[in-house]
Amino acid sequence: MAANVLVDTGFLIALVSERDAGHRRAIVQSQRLPPPWKTCEAVLSETFYLLGATGGPVLAALLQRRAVVGAFNFAADVDEVLKLMTKYADVPMSLADACLVRMTEILADPVLLTLDADFRIYRRHGRRIIPCSLPD
């Protein structure tokens, strides 16, 4: 089992929203790799915005229970994050995705719970595949 389980916006939205096409997949992933899950503030901001008033309280509850934990210091890694965004400008890479890729570089034994196929394109440390759990 991974020492550090990371989550992205798509996973959190699918987990919280029963109407999301990835809901069942997110439930299965969450049971296989249970909380606590780590993420960054950029992911939390995107997720709160996209969930809106209906899903926001559920995400807030996950944060209050420490099932989801903000575990990234953007100020300490701003240069590396911006380099990633420049490298993948053609994808394009969001700030949230760049922060998550950077987290996979600095945290031991990471795995990312995601529904986003862009993580198949991104590389950590230049050439290494992002360890992630994606839909088949």
Beta strands, then each sheet from edge to edge (+ up, - down):
strand 1: 4-7
strand 2: 37-39
strand 3: 68-70
strand 4: 110-113
strand 5: 123-124
strand 6: 128-129
strand 7: 132-133
sheet 1: 1+ 4+ 7+
sheet 2: 2+ 3+
sheet 3: 5+ 6-
end
